[in-house]
Amino acid sequence: LWAMQTTVEAVEDAGTKGVFILNQVPPRGVEADETEEVLRAKVPQFPVAKARLGLRKPFSSALNAGLAITEFAGPKEKASQEAVALFNEIKGLLKCLRNAPH
């Protein structure tokens, strides 16, 4: 959250849209839900992605191997499923933006 204002200003200065993505979400606890609540309250013009990327070892292992998570881990791995869900959500948001009246 500490970088939120700078990021919001950069996106707004560019005249574009933004979306918050929760990354390295712990498997238990309320931190992610609390963070989402704060983001929604402080920056209501930016949606928070429903898809979240968990705090999972395969993400760092894929990075160290120079691979995307979907190349590194199988499709049944949670990390791959989270990445695919996020990709599909963002693709849907972009499609909505493209089809929105200008």
N, C-alpha and C positions, 0 to 999 in steps of 0.2 A: 504493500500500500504506500510505502514511502515515495515511490517514483510516480505515483498515480497522476498528480497534478501536472507534472512536466509532460507526461505522455499524452494526457488529455489535451493540453495546450498545443502540442506538436500536431496532433491529429486535426484539431479544429483549425489551426493556422494553415494547414494544408488544404482545408476545405473538403475534407473527406469524412467518411463514417468510421467508427471504431466499434470493436467488440472486446470485452474482457474475457480472457481465457484463464481459468484456474489451473495451475500447473503444480506438480509435485504435491498433490493433495494427499495428506496422510490417510491411511486406510481406516482409522477410527478417530473419533473426536468430532467436535463441532466447529473447528477452526474454519473449514471451507465454507460452511453455511454462514458463519458469522462474517467472513470476508465478503461473501456474495451480498449479504444484507447491507454492509457498509458501502460497497460499490454501488448498489442500486439506489441507496439514499443520497450519496454524495454526487453521483454522476448518472442521473436518470436517463440522460440522452444516449448513453451507451448501454446496449444490452450485455448481459453476462451469459456466455455460452452455457447451455445445459450440459454439454459434454465436458468432462473434466479429465485431465491427465493425472493419474495417480503417481505417488512416490514409489516407483518400481525399478528394480535393478536392471531389467532389460533395456530401459531407456538409456541409461548411462553406458551399458555394454554396447548397444548399437552405435552410439555416438563414438565410442572409443574404436569401434571397428570401421567407422566411416560409412555406416549404412543407415538407411531409414529403418524405423522400428518394424515396418511391415516387411522389409527385406531380411531383417535379423531374426525376428520372432515369428513363429507360425501364426496362422489366422485364429487359432483357438486361445492364444495367449491374451490375457487381459490387456496388456500394454498395446498390442496390435489392435484389439477391438476398440480401445479408447481412442486411439489415433484415427481409425477409420470413422468412428462416430463423430469426432471433431471435424474431420475433413468433410463429411456429408453435411454436417450442420452449417459449416461455413459456405460450402457450395450452394446450399439452399438460401442462405442470406444474400449471397452475391446474385443469385438468380432473381430474388425479390427486388434487389436494388436495380438490376438491369431492366426489369419490367415495370418499375415504378414510373409514374408520370413525372416529367421534368418540369 
